[in-house]
Amino acid sequence: MKLNDLSEKLDLKAQTRIFDREISGVYISDMVSDVIANAKAGNLLVTVQIHNNVIAAANLVDIAGIVVTQGKAPAEDVVKMAEKAEITLFTTEMNRWQMATQLYEAGIR
């Protein structure tokens, strides 16, 4: 599934342009070192973290997009960094568990 399709299906709020990449799986973590060590290229990262290090780690791993949960809003510098790295950044009011359930029901694993 592509990021644009996922955005529409789950009513995610894009904080950046949507770089319409294919999602190859999901990785859920709030630890930057864990993302670097275990996430795979093309994964959708689900996290509650909203700082520049998350964007840097996502760029290093080649994450397809990031969903920030629990209604947290990234600062403008984080949004700009994601735009520059061409990583789509979404926000949602759902918590990580709810987001994981919605992704599973959408067929993304």
Buried (B, 14 or more C-beta within 10 A) or exposed (E): BBBBBBBEBBEBBBBBEBBBBEBBBBBBBEEBEEBBEEBEEBBBBBBBBBEBBBBBBBBEBBBBBBBBBBEEEBEEEBBBBBBEBEBBBBBBEBBBEEBBEBBEEBEBE
